[in-house]
Amino acid sequence: MFKNLIPKIFYDHLQDGLDFFVGGLGFSILYQDAGMAVVARDGAKAYIVESPEYAAKDRPELSIETDNIDEVFADLSSRSPELLHPNLAQVTLRPWGAREFAMLDKTTVCVVFREWPPSDG
């Protein structure tokens, strides 16, 4: 059985990733060495890896699903309002039915927070 999908996100400098995920998004560091860190908050995890080569090739957009987007938005927008994505800086109902907002770091890594409507079944 699959349990979790954990992305590896590359940064030119490890500290840039820690600034975004730990300082901005409130993740905790589970492990860190000179070239990588494992960060987590609630059920979400990511590997933050220092690699200028791979950071130059990919700036990912990640999504985190939540069951209380208003609470998450209140926390993150008060913690780090400067990280709110200029194109999705408020909780917005999207055409596909999810409510979303996004955070964007200085290297253009984007995290979209998403809440789907409750299912009827």
C-alpha positions as CSV (number, residue, x, y, z in Angstrom):
1,M,0.0,0.0,0.0
2,F,1.1,3.5,-0.8
3,K,1.3,5.8,2.2
4,N,3.0,9.1,1.3
5,L,4.6,10.8,-1.6
6,I,7.5,12.9,-0.4
7,P,9.0,15.4,-2.8
8,K,12.7,16.3,-3.1
9,I,13.1,20.1,-3.7
10,F,16.4,21.4,-4.8
11,Y,17.8,24.8,-3.8
12,D,21.0,26.6,-4.8
13,H,21.5,27.2,-1.0
14,L,19.9,24.9,1.6
15,Q,19.1,27.9,3.8
16,D,16.7,29.3,1.1
17,G,14.6,26.2,1.4
18,L,14.7,26.2,5.2
19,D,13.7,29.9,5.2
20,F,10.6,29.1,3.1
21,F,9.5,25.8,4.6
22,V,10.5,26.3,8.3
23,G,10.4,30.1,8.7
24,G,7.6,30.8,6.3
25,L,5.4,27.7,6.3
26,G,6.0,26.5,9.9
27,F,7.5,23.1,9.1
28,S,9.9,21.5,11.7
29,I,13.3,20.1,10.9
30,L,13.3,16.3,11.4
31,Y,16.9,15.9,10.1
32,Q,19.6,18.1,8.7
33,D,23.2,17.8,7.5
34,A,25.3,20.0,5.4
35,G,23.5,19.2,2.1
36,M,19.9,18.3,2.9
37,A,17.1,18.5,5.4
38,V,13.9,16.6,6.0
39,V,11.1,18.9,7.1
40,A,7.5,18.1,8.2
41,R,4.3,19.7,9.4
42,D,1.3,17.7,10.3
43,G,1.2,14.9,7.6
44,A,3.3,16.8,5.0
45,K,7.0,16.1,4.5
46,A,9.7,17.3,2.1
47,Y,13.4,16.7,1.5
48,I,15.2,20.0,1.0
49,V,18.4,19.4,-0.9
50,E,21.2,21.8,-1.7
51,S,22.1,21.3,-5.4
52,P,22.8,24.4,-7.6
53,E,22.8,22.1,-10.7
54,Y,19.3,20.7,-10.1
55,A,17.9,24.0,-8.6
56,A,18.8,25.7,-11.9
57,K,16.7,23.1,-13.8
58,D,13.5,23.0,-11.8
59,R,11.4,25.3,-9.6
60,P,8.5,23.1,-8.7
61,E,4.9,23.8,-7.8
62,L,3.7,21.6,-5.0
63,S,0.2,21.1,-3.5
64,I,-0.8,20.4,0.0
65,E,-4.4,19.3,0.7
66,T,-6.0,20.4,3.9
67,D,-9.4,20.0,5.6
68,N,-9.4,23.5,7.0
69,I,-8.0,26.0,4.5
70,D,-9.3,29.0,6.3
71,E,-7.3,28.1,9.4
72,V,-4.2,27.4,7.3
73,F,-4.6,30.7,5.5
74,A,-5.0,32.6,8.7
75,D,-1.8,31.0,10.1
76,L,0.4,31.4,7.1
77,S,-0.8,34.9,6.0
78,S,-0.1,36.3,9.4
79,R,3.2,34.4,9.8
80,S,4.6,35.3,6.3
81,P,2.4,37.7,4.3
82,E,5.3,38.5,2.0
83,L,5.2,34.9,0.7
84,L,1.6,35.0,-0.5
85,H,1.6,34.3,-4.2
86,P,0.6,37.5,-6.1
87,N,-1.8,35.5,-8.3
88,L,-3.5,33.6,-5.5
89,A,-3.0,35.6,-2.3
90,Q,-6.5,34.9,-1.0
91,V,-8.5,31.7,-0.5
92,T,-10.3,31.4,-3.9
93,L,-12.9,29.0,-5.2
94,R,-11.4,27.5,-8.4
95,P,-13.4,26.4,-11.4
96,W,-12.6,22.7,-10.6
97,G,-14.4,23.1,-7.2
98,A,-11.4,23.4,-4.8
99,R,-10.7,26.4,-2.6
100,E,-7.0,27.4,-2.9
101,F,-4.3,29.9,-2.0
102,A,-0.6,29.8,-2.7
103,M,2.8,30.7,-1.2
104,L,5.8,31.6,-3.3
105,D,9.4,31.8,-2.2
106,K,12.2,34.0,-3.6
107,T,13.4,31.2,-5.9
108,T,9.9,30.7,-7.3
109,V,9.1,27.4,-5.5
110,C,5.3,27.5,-5.2
111,V,3.1,25.7,-2.7
112,V,-0.6,25.6,-3.3
113,F,-2.8,24.9,-0.4
114,R,-6.1,23.2,-1.4
115,E,-9.3,22.1,0.2
116,W,-11.8,20.0,-1.7
117,P,-15.5,20.2,-0.9
118,P,-16.9,17.4,1.2
119,S,-18.0,14.4,-0.8
120,D,-21.7,13.4,-0.7
121,G,-20.9,9.7,-0.6
